[in-house]
Amino acid sequence: MKLLRQVTTTRENCFAEGVRPVCGSADGLFELPAEREVIWRGFGACLNEAGIAALDTLPPACGRRILDELFLPEEMGLEFCRLPVGANDYALGWYSYDETADDYALEHFSVAHDRGYVLRFAKEALARNPAICFFASPWSPPSWMKEPASYHGGRIRAEEKVLSAYARYLVKYVHAYAAEGVRVAAINPQNEFASDNNYPTCVWSGELIRRFIADYMGPAFEESGLGTEIWLGTINGTGTLGGFGSRYNEYTLTVLDDPAARRYIKGVMYQWEGKNALRQSVESFPELAYVQSENECGDGENTWEYANYVFELMRHYITGGVCAYVYWNAVLPRGGVSTWGWKQNSMITTDRGEARREYEYYIFRHAAQFVRRGARVLRLGGKMSGNAFGFENPDGTRVLVVQNPLAYEKRVGFGGAVFSLAPCSVTTLVLR
């Protein structure tokens, strides 16, 4: 095999081009037979209000350049992107599409608010790549559907009239976005079933999710004829059983073991500590698709050390069986402070009219720029396989992304090619 491109990021030098072929002995990195074929659907990010608002603070040419870098296929090429259904923790404030109490007929439903932010963000992305696939999830139902009637925390009221209205609310959302030229290909019933926090959240038990999908959401989407898939997600950390519930048993298994719910579900989305349930899920339901739906967010410091942790997260999920990986905030103001006081990382930060590409921008780009939709995920073996993931693109090129966490150079071989990895680096290798 011939090494076509080598791109390296270290703490001091990001995304440096330069093939570093070497001779002699090397630690082998090789392809193993696949246990389960996974065809890649793409890398992406969540299009949050705070992101497009941060871009608005930049000179127009700079904002356009960042959008080009994120979405143009020849650049980073983000193509599997997430949309919030109403406000999330990186909205500019709380809102839903119908805050009129007891409006079970949803006569006051409107997505007009989104035209200023999320819809505009989505349309900017589509203008650069019309093939982007969007999936969506709500962080909270309208506050009047919950107990207590608040956007943060609490639970949805488990009454037929509420569950029926909420299913129709989600259908109306997909219809409304389609009318705006943004097709939502897949939708989840809730972001983080087990989160109860000061930002938009809503706790669901696995049993209530099962009932909602089987009896309300599934039939409503089937009747709508929209063709939007229902996914089981997004599943996050510890469960609701006193904080010790299993993500797999309480949510995934509880829902998928019911044929009435399972018939509607095309895949499962995991994030945060939900990653610990991925292997059980893939082993038990290998016919389903799996997605990592939210990259862990850090603390707003955007350090080199956390960027390496992000690489390790990517490797965990990609080698664990997902078909897509989604970053959280692509763009935030410097410090990453949310409306609700959280500090989080982002790929790009803005400050006083200037933009800075952070380490995680380059770590994410090491994969997103080079891997195409339709690629086959490789199963790797060898001494460095614990620090690598790989793909075979539809054009036959192989893409390996390898971390060298050691303070000295490493020689690695693949397919007859031998190359050198800089100390404390992340490297992309493109081979044919």
Buried (B, 14 or more C-beta within 10 A) or exposed (E): EEBEBBBBBBEEEBBBEEBBEBEEEBBBBEBEEEEEEBEBBBBBBBBBBBBBBBBEBBEEEBBBBBBBBBBBBEBBBBBBBBBBBBBBBBBBEBBBBBBEEEBBEBEEBEBEBBEEBBBBBBBBBBEBBEEBBBBBBBBBBBBBBBEEEBBBBBBBBBEEEBBBBBBBBBBBBBBBBEEBEBBBBBBBBBBBBBBEBEBBBBBBBBBBBBBBBBBBBBBBBEEBEBEBBBBBBBBBBBBBEEEEBBBBBBBBBBBBBBEEBBEBBEBBBBBBBBBBBBEBBBEEBEEBBBBBBBBBBBEBEBBBEBBBBBBEBBBBBBBBBBBBBBBBBBBBBBBBBBBBEBBBBBBBBBEEEEBEBBBBBBBBBBBBBBBBBBBBBBBBEBEBBEBBBBBBBEEEBBBBBBBBBEEEEBBBBBBEBBBBBBEBBBBBBBBE
